[in-house]
Amino acid sequence: MKIKVEVLEGKELAAKFKSAGIKAQGIIDKALNKAALLVERTAKIYQTPHVDTGRLRASISTRLLVNNAEIGTVVEYARKHEKDYPFLKPALDDKTDEIRKILNRGLQNVMASQFKGFTTVF
């Protein structure tokens, strides 16, 4: 089996690459945020059986940074609680495959939206 890829209209494609950066970053940021929120929700679920007042669970949040995300809490006893009853690390570990899928889908969406019609695969 052979796959042939043909690039159509190379000059226009080069122009698309130049203008794609900002648009691509927005799509990637959305995918990253979606993946981070998945981990946040999962961490809250994992923390639920060990809830006393709910303060720790309610404080778990996501912060989107440049090309990465942070999921965590500012509650002072969170570190000890994570050591005794892990919830953040297991949430990340358990959702790794789904995170990869979300991010890969985001990258595919970037390619599809930015370069539609410039390549033919057959």
Buried (B, 14 or more C-beta within 10 A) or exposed (E): EEEEEEEEEEEEBEEBEEEBEEEBEEBBBBBBBBBBBBBBBBBBEBBEEEEEEEEBBEEBBBEBEEEEBEBBBEBEEBEEBBEEEBBBEBBBEBBEEBBEEBBEBBEEBBBEEBBEEBEEEE
